């Protein structure tokens, strides 16, 4: 069984679309856990309507860890609540994960919509994650697949990290398990943070955070002013 874990805060606009995508999957051996960070909208009601289990959320690392603790599956799939997946996403991901004998994996990301700058950003991002996967694992929290036993072995996501806790998780998992970027399944990511804060500003923040991690270590202060909240 795959346990799909979705951290969420006020996701009534995006969550139904993802849950519909999951409902249409050709692969059916899954459960869905929504780690709700005290949403003030209809997030919890929507999750219940789709038969999801609800666990206590918080910042993404907290939500993912709480979901993992409650999960029944041997494989954990962490997804952001605003991504889209094709009908064979779970089938393709589980088959490739098993065939390549992986312990943890990231995904190639695509931008939702037709903005050429967004597409270019993810082209660069995918090139970076593919190029570094053999010696410096990187994976975006939008989509990470991991064996539950490995998640437990590394003590899950580091809840003290303010930004790029997903990258840190992939790096630590990759030290004791086999990490790769999956070739076939793709995730389509909403560009709301880019639209809210400005594409150049977000891209610059991500580049600077990568250099910070490389030369100064993980980001445990709020130097990059990370915010979980989005406009509805």
QUIGI-V724193 format. One line per field, one symbol per residue. ss: DSSP state (H for helix, E for strand, L for the rest). A space follows every 50 residues. Layout:
ss->???
This chain:
ss->LEEEEEEELLLLLLHHHHHHHHHLLLLLLEEEEEEELLLLLLHHHHHHHL LLEEEELLLHHHHHHHHHHHLLLLEEEEEELLEELLLLHHHHHHHHHHHL LLLEEEEEEEELLLLHHHHHHHHHHHHHHHHHLLLLLLLLLLEEEEEHHH HHHLLLLLLLLLELHHHHHHHHHHHHLLEEEEEEEEEEELLHHHHHHLHH HHHHHHHHHHHHHHHLLLELLLLLLLLLLLLL
